[in-house]
Amino acid sequence: MDRPLPTLRANLDDFLADLATLHYRHAAGLAQALPLRELYEDSPEISSPEAFAAATETVPKAQAKGDSLGVRRLRLLRDFIATQVEEALAAPEAEAVARLEASARLPVDDRLLSFGEALGQLPHEPNRGRRALLESAAGGFLWDNRGRYGARRDAAFRVAEQLRAPSYVALREDVSGIELSKLAEAAEQTLRRTEDAYRDVLGYVLKKVDPLLRPLPSGNARRHDLQAATQVPWMSTFFRREDGLPAVVRWLGEWGFHPSAEGRIRLDDEERPGKASRPFTAAVRIPDEVRLVFQRRAGMDALGSLLHEYGHALHHAHVSEQLPLELRRLGDASVTEAFATLFERLLTQEEWLKRYLRLPSATARDASRMAAFQGLTVLRRHSAKLAYELSLYAHGASPQRAEEYTEAQRRALFVEAHPGFFLFDVDPQLYVARYLRAWALESRLTEHLTGRFNEDWWRNPTAGRWLQGLFARGGTDDAEALATEISGKGLTLPEAGDRLVALLDR
């Protein structure tokens, strides 16, 4: 390939549109197959080690010219190419996993459920015995097929070799600019600082689900019990299926956002078999075609997930069309995850709950605390996952990692996890690090919005316009730079945990 970077740039937008469309159709229940290999074979320049080498060689030249924007674009390209080299290597296994999950039929009671149905039903099942059956069926399926999932993870070792990195972790640190060991230390500190508050509320929510449930080590609570508890089923009558989307649309309209971004966001709320149980966003073309896919469901978690994905969708739909391709299409995922979390955290705002869901004051206070507990649970789970995933990529996907996974989750959540999930509960490219940095950035964003626009910033159109200005910048800034710009301080993960604890203690 004589000119790998110009060829890659020429085809990048179309490739990403095709890739997003494949994932959208598969997760939306419109197609069982996920033909990734064909896509990568048709676009060899996208996953080319030569393109990675060319981008690497060009960075010092841009630095010597003082071209900071050019350096940023090249660094985003390096991260993107490294990711696509890995995804191309993993494509056969990813396709096989997609077929396996689509065809699986798991025996639960006297019924056969698809893998997706079992996972979707598990958190919402009120009967503990049946929840245990669902968890056992899904976990057993994953354990029996751990070789297939392990083969997908092994692509990480092959990409490190192809791109001549000393290790996979070193490669991800190089292309992302994230000091993973430093982040792991911050995650460990976050676990220590939030443990007491988390355990206090954990005991309360488990008893709300089942008066006999107790957390580890004295009790026998399992991960499925915690999943059920974080659905906050005792408040389900206040989060009705028919109220969620209208509440979000009304809020956005009052805040100055068009709910569909003038037609750029396309909602897919149609019920269909095989559709993912959780909402997701597919950015087909940025900013012109963004798909927000969800099923209308009752419950606080369902509303939080919808708000989260709306944050992604609005971010993508407001990126400036004038940006260079890399800044429009690529970026530090921690930034868009921070915007999504900013929207999701509205459920911790009592006044938002009273205004848009018309909750009574006492109910809004309780709901806001439960939303903070949901957030703290997810933060602690991912804080534990980072150290586990660093070990996974250091030692490989052996069965010994299963015990390491369950121990990490046990220590963070004080419930027992099924070992079968040890390879399934892993996002590629150490994306867990992006989540952790996103939550640290969200804390800075909320601090800035509150200080500049008051506690009800979410109803101030000027705050909405300020946020749209950040959206328009696309991938121009990474999370650290954006945090420093708006607060004068860098990312500090333990402070994100402290803020959630403060919300619990109100």
Secondary structure, DSSP 8 states (H G I E B T S, - for coil): --SHHHHHHHHHHHHHHHHHHHHHHHHTTS-S---HHHHHHH-GGGG-HHHHHHHHHHHHHHHHTT-HHHHHHHHHHHHHHHHHHHHHHHHHHHHHHHHHHHH-EEEETTEEEEHHHHHHHGGG---HHHHHHHHHHHHHHHHHTHHHHHHHHHHHHHHHHHTT-S-HHHHHHHHH---HHHHHHHHHHHHHHHHHHHHHHHHHHHHHH-TT---TTTS--BHHHHHHHTT-GGGGGGS-TTTHHHHHHHHHHHHT--TTTTTTEEEE----TT--SS-EEEEEETTTEEEEE-----SHHHHHHHHHHHHHHHHHHTS-TTS-HHHHH---HHHHHHHHHHHHGGGG-HHHHHHHS---HHHHHHHHHHHHHHHHHHHHHHHHHHHHHHHHHHH-S-THHHHHHHHHHHHHHSSB--GGGGTTS--GGGHHHHHHHHHHHHHHHHHHHHHHH-TTGGG-HHHHHHHHHHHHTTTSS-HHHHHHHHHSS---HHHHHHHHHHHHT-
